[in-house]
Amino acid sequence: MPRRRLLFPPLSEWSLRLRVTVVATVIMGLLLSLGVAAFYLTLRWTTDDQVRQRGRDAVHELAATVRLHDPRGDALQSEVDGYNLLQSVDDHDHVLAASAALAGYPPISDLHPSRPGEIATERVTVPGVPSKVFVSATRVRARAGWRTVYAGTPEYQHAAVGRMLVITLVLLVPLSMALTAWLVWGAVRRALRPLHVMSSELAAISGGEPYGRVSVPGGADEVAELGEEINLALIRLQRTVERQRAFAADVSHELRSPLTGLRAQLEDALENPEDEQWPEVARAALDDADRLQRIVADLLFMARLEAGVQIERRPVDLGELAAEELERRRSEVPVELSAQPGVLVLGSPDHLRRLLVNLLDNAEHYARSRVWVNVRAEGRTAELEVLDDGPGIAPEDRERVFLRFQRLGGARRREHGGTGLGLPISRDIAIAHGGSLHVADSDKGARLLLRLPLARPPRAHLTAPGA
């Protein structure tokens, strides 16, 4: 059943520009409404307070006049402090005196303050006056008895100001919201323009331009930082692709050689089966199978390292690890060990043992008469070096030896049986343990130096020679 298109899609389907614009506009509308309401209430309270104070003054002045003269008829003044609706009323609600504006009117209010000097106020409707009238009343003692005096003023001006203010506010809020929406929409559009450019460039890169880069806008804002990070990721991706391609080519070459040799041997043997020494054929085939197995095992190990597979780490004493390996090995070349006790690192014993085995195999292959293994601590770093008295490694080849399937000089001989992955695996293990492995300077032979972070400070130095 086709999905029905909603008139108003959910917020999650809105574009970022629309969401930011709507949120900013709504917030601006709420703030403006609250501000306008607070301004209106403050202005209204201030205006009412001023009117109330003027009414207090007017009714006090009118009370003083009534107290002294107790006027009758239309004898009251026409205006007192802006109040032109004036009346003097007795206790029987008879109007005794009034201003000209209230001539012939009944009492404009039924307020009767209970105590002399007390002032009461209210808003009333007076026939003939188109707006509300603000009235102040007080009670005063005249010569002929108690009187209630009223002073009122129409709120023409206040009503006009209120209407103008309400109209202004009604127009101000939506206009301000519309202006905010327009500004935010444009600002977000300009801010997202570099992202759209980078998105199209990334689409082109994924569509067939593997070595492309995205455009980084000028400035030092977050968008520029994102562009730089994308380019760095593309560079790393390019290097990874190049390594994978080179690795695949090297693997195909390395696997093709033993497979081709194995196939050729078997084909030759099958052509003349009666003339072949089958035990020798089997041993040769087994040698090629062993080499294939070593290559595959090394490739799987490197794949696990590159995949970042978590390994169990625990404190490992490099000196003890080296001593155990030398005691287990059966080597034609003597190996001397000088190990400082207590050189502990955090790592996998199996991985570190494999690293040491690879270094020893390499050194024993090239050594003329002897190999040395030294373990010591330098500051916060543990160092393990393997030296031999062989021909050494030329400076221009010191990084090449860590490339996969690279063999130098005598290592290219078939009888060596190496896969060309020992030193690359050793460096990957060192990096996985937060350390490094490189070829260091040496007076004679090759000197491979491993550095790893110490787990804790070592004890005093102790030398232990080994055979």
Secondary structure by P-SEA (a helix, b strand, c coil): ccbbbbcccccccccaaaaaaaaaaaaaaaaaaaaaaaaaaaaaaaaaaaaaaaaaaaaaaaaaaaaccccccccccccccccccccccccccccccccccccccccccccccccccbbbbbbbbcccccbbbbbbbbcccccccbbbbbbbbbaaaaaaaaaaaaaaaaaaaaaaaaaaaaaaaaaaaaaaaaaaaaaaaaaaaaaccccbbbbbbccccaaaaaaaaaaaaaaaaaaaaaaaaaaaaaaaaaaaaaaaaaaaaaaaaaacccccaaaaaaaaaaaaaaaaaaaaaaaaaaaaaaaccbbbbccccaaaaaaaaaaaccccbbbbbbbbccccccccaaaaaaaaaaaaaaaaaacccbbbbbbbbcccbbbbbbbbcccccccccccccccccccccccccccccccccaaaaaaaaaaaaccccccccccccbbbbbbbbbccccccbbbbbcc
